[in-house]
Amino acid sequence: GLIFIEHDNPDIERLHIAAQSTRLWILNALTRKDKMYASNIARELDIERKIIAFHLNTLEKAGLVKSEFGLSDDYRPAAVKYYQLTPKGKEIFEDILKILKK
C-alpha cells in the first residue's frame, strides 16, 4: 500500500542528507564510539580530515550529530571538537540500515 508522507516532514531531508555514503560511514563510526573528533574519524575511514569536517558540519546542521569542545587525551592535551550522534541521528541511521537490509 501507499505510505502517506507529510509534505513538510523534516526527517525526509535528514534521510537524504544521511544517505550519502561518506556520511553513512561517519554515522557508523559514531555508533561504535561515544565521542570522536574529526581527525579520529578521518584516520579510521582513511578520508581527508577536511572532507570529514565538511560532512560533520552538514550532519550537525541537520541535527544528526552534535559537537562540543573538550580536551584531547593526548600526551599534550589540546582543545578539540568532539562529535557524537544525537538520538535523532541514531534513529535516522537505524532507519537507513533497515532500508538497506531489505
C-alpha positions, 0 to 999 in steps of 0.5 A: 500500500501507499505510505502517506508522507507529510509534505513538510516532514523534516526527517525526509531531508535528514534521510537524504542528507544521511544517505550519502555514503561518506556520511553513512560511514561517519554515522557508523563510526559514531555508533561504535564510539561515544565521542570522536573528533574529526581527525579520529574519524578521518584516520579510521575511514582513511578520508581527508580530515577536511572532507570529514569536517565538511560532512560533520558540519552538514550532519550537525546542521541537520541535527544528526550529530552534535559537537562540543569542545573538550580536551584531547587525551593526548600526551599534550592535551589540546582543545578539540571538537568532539562529535557524537550522534544525537538520538535523532541521528541514531534513529535516522541511521537505524532507519537507513540500515533497515532500508538497506537490509531489505 
